[in-house]
Amino acid sequence: MIDPNRLCPGCMQPWPDPGKPCPHCGFSRQQPVTPARALPPVTILAGRYLLGAALGAGGFGVTYLAMDLVQEQRVAVKEFFPQTLAQRTGKQVRPLPGEEGRIFREALRSFRRESELMARFRGVEGIVGWRSFLEENDTAYLVMDYLPGETLMRHMRRTGATYPQQEALALMRPILLAVDAMHRRQVLHRDISPENLILDPAGKLTLIDFGAAREFDLESEENLTVVLKRGYAPEEQYRSGSRQGPWTDLYACCAVLYQMVSGIRPQDADRRQQKDELVPLDEIEGVAVTHRFALAVEKGLTVHATERYPSIRALLADLESAAPAQPPPASSASPPPAEKDPAPSAPPGRRTHFAGPPAEEPAYAREKKINGRTILLTAAGVAALLLALSGLLSWQRSRLQSIVVEPTPAPTPAPTAAPTAGPLDSWTTELNQELLDLMAAYGLEADSLTEPQWYDSAEAVMTALEVGLLDFVVGAEVHDPAAPPEAGYYVVAPPAAWQMEDWGFYTILTADPGRYWEITMILLDEGYYDNDDTWYAFLTNLRDNMENSLYHPVYKAPDEPSADLMEPYLDYWSQESGGEYTLYRPG
């Protein structure tokens, strides 16, 4: 019989002395890493499932590690808790009044449907195992097999790994067969990506997250809702008026294969419609695949659905008929590999993947000038934000006109813990780490520009951000908020306006507008923004009216930097809601 008081919430392994950190995973009751809206560890559901630490949290719920006290097995429990539609009172999840409450109830029905669809494929290899569905605390919980390991995306980011053709195909084959089994029963997954594939310690992939799954009928004209993940979703998922079918999941599977062998996330399908810059696998330097394999993946990634394979089985037949690729021959005269060199520039039409264990670098600050404006990016070449864009990505970011790089010695950090103008003070570095830890709890991957963790340099970090290997980066001190948007980046608002006035501000940069909004909403919910600050009210109002095209936000900026910082939020709101806004700039 399991003693819940002697079970570690962090790993569900025996915990001899709960007064000390867990000897298996290091979990400590004094420093738990759990999203603020999660249920506390050791909560028991249905008298059977003992909840542990949160494995992750998203817009519609929290997923926990748990112990099935009856079968004495670890499981995963997904709680329905949409952060914009409900609030927690004790353990109860209370829907907000009015329209939010109605949407909450509709979403809860969809959550039940997710459980029903997943249960259909219980026992299918390659799909996470369904166990149970229960309703408690005025919400619902989906119980699944616990999958040890990490997402394929996190593994590739952490290790810098790419896969040879045959290894990638061997890993993906069970997934392709599982997706084909879904299609045979008229179900689409619609959210296949490296983030929804768990790689276990034995090297096996499993498909998770049926939140976007829907039934389909090839004879029906009924269209499905818009659900997408950039880089993996085909063009039909960007439009509510288009038909989705097996060809939709097939595109996503090929996008995953493309990234596995190249390390590059495919170009977004909506951008490919305007200008297709997706480079065939056999034309990417350093990628060893056969021409036939490259053609099969390329056909699966065709923008127009009618030009793709008709089924997963047809795709798999061509992939398996491609002979194994031979690695590039090594020259006998070549010297042994040296220490990792700085990331080289990628010519137009090609991208190069850089990753690996961090190398120790001297800290310094660099200054960049773009169209007469200046950004100060701190630490170990953080200013490579624009250098990377100019050298590695100039073919994609043609807005950059001129760049001046002037390395200067790093200033001595201030002796106090208070915020100062110093680019490397301990206060800023500590906050950057807190942000990394917080976002990791929500399943978002990042790296620090002050102290790169998974990459060799800040330049490689910025490259990973651009090609989609990282969701965002922290550690930039931006003195001109207008400059990153001009270069195609989004800058997440700092905690309060005073930081801009006194010392610029450290911040988060991301290249994806959807991720930019998601990160801001997480920070808003986690108390990152002072609720007495004007930005808190501004961002909260935008969030609460995201689907209200009749709402007309007005922002009177006290200064130009504030206007530059808030305008992208207004643009994103307008794009999503279809509404209009007014932005008053000073003067």
Secondary structure, DSSP 8 states (H G I E B T S, - for coil): ---GGGB-TTT-SB-S-TTS--TTT---TTS----TTS--TT-EETTTEEEEEEEEEETTEEEEEEEETTTTEEEEEEEE--TTTEEEETTEEEE-STHHHHHHHHHHHHHHHHHHHHHHTTT-TTB--EEEEEEETTEEEEEEE---SEEHHHHHHHH-----HHHHHHHHHHHHHHHHHHHHTTEE----SGGGEEE-TTS-EEE---TT-EE--TT----------TTTS-GGGG-TTS---HHHHHHHHHHHHHHHHHS-----HHHHHH------GGGSTT----HHHHHHHHHHT-SSGGGS-SSHHHHHHHHHHS---------TTS----S--------TT-------S------EEEEEEETTEEEEE-STTTTHHHHHHHHTSTTT-TT--------EE-----SSSS--S-TT-HHHHHHHHHHHHHHHHTT--EEESSS-SSSSSHHHHHHHHHHTS-SEEEEEE-S-TTHHHHTT-EEE--S-THHHHHH--EEEEES-HHHHHHHHHHHHHTT-S-TTSHHHHHHHHHHHTTT-TT---EEE-SSHHHHHHHHHHHHHHHHHH----EEE---
